[in-house]
Amino acid sequence: MPATDGERGVYAISVAADLVGMGVQNLRLYEARGLLDPERTSGGTRRYSPNDLDRLRRIGDLLDAGLNLAGIGMVLDLERQNARLREEQEVPPWPTVVTTTRTPRSRKPTDSTKNSWPTPQ
């Protein structure tokens, strides 16, 4: 199956690093730790896709939140699993706001209930 535009690796490591505001060594480290798996050319050069850039930005956000690389790996795995399960179940992404309209209950009996209410004595 051909890669979609978001999956096709087009950016060299230096360009990808500049686009996400990280150092080249960081990108290599994240790949070594299994947080990222960029495409490789036949010559072995890394090519980063738009999806890879999104993932790098997410890694940066999680680092800023204080997670270490092991924790980030767990979060990314859980997010991937949740996305897969959502697709399987066709559930809208979180958060979904459910609104309900509540009307005040009337204490006055209606024709259908007036005979069933006890009468005060």
N, C-alpha and C positions, 0 to 999 in steps of 0.2 A: 504494500500500500504506500503510495507516495506521501511524503511529508507535507503537512500543511504549511502555510507561510509562517505561523507561529512556532513551528517545530524545526524549520530549516535553519541550519547554522550558517550565518552570513558574516558575523563579526569576529575579527581577530581578537586575541586575548587583550591586547593593549587598548583597542577600541572599546571592547566590552567593559573593561575596568574603568575607563574614563566615563562611559555612559552611566555607570552605576555609582561612581564616586568611590571606588575601592582600588586597592593596589593589586598589581598583577600577581604578586606572591599570595595574596589572600585568595584569589580565584584558584590558584594551584592547590592551596591548602584545602579549600572547600571540596575540590575534586578528590584529593587524596583521602579526605575523611568521608567520602561517599555522599556528600550533600548535593553534588552537582555532577552531571555526566554529559559534558558537551560533545558534539559530534567531532570527528577527526577526519581530516583530509587523507588521501592516500599516502601523503608524505608525513602524516602524524601531527599536523598542525591543528590546534583546537579551533573550532568554529562555534561561536555562541549564537543561539537563536533568540528571538524576542521572548519566548517562554523562559529560556535560561536567564535572561536579564530580569524578568519578573521574579524569578526564584531568587536571584541574587539580591534584589531589593528586599524581598521578604526576609532573607537571611540577615540583611543589615538591620531591618526593623526589629527582629528578634534579638540581635546582639545589643541594640540600643535599649531594649527592654530588660537586659541583664541576664539573658540565657547564655549558657556555654554551648559549645559546638555539639556535645552529646545531647543536650536538651533540645537544641534546634533540630537535630536529626529526628528526634521523637515527635516533635511538633509537626514537622513537615510530613512524616509518615502518617500521622493521624489525620492531617488535613487531606492527604491523598486518599486515604481509606474512606473518609467521610464523603469526599467528592464522588468516589466510585459507588458507594452505597446510595447516595442521593440519586445518581443516574439510574441505578438499578431499580430504585423504588419510585422514581419520578417525583421526589419530594422537593419543594422549592428550597433554595438555599436559606440558611439561617442568617439573620433573624427575619422571620415572617411575622408580621403584626396581624393578629386576628382581632377584628373589632366586632363587638356585639352591641345590639341595641337593647337596653333594658327599659321596660316600662314599669311604672309603679303599679303595684297590685292594688286593686280596689277591695276594700273591705265590705262594700255594699253588695248584697246578694243580687245575682242576676236571675232571670226567669228560670234558667236551667239549674240553678243551685239553691234557690230560695226555699224549696221544700226540703232540702237535705240539711239545712242549717238547724241546729237546735234552737228552740225558742226559749228566751229567758223566762224564768219563773219568779 
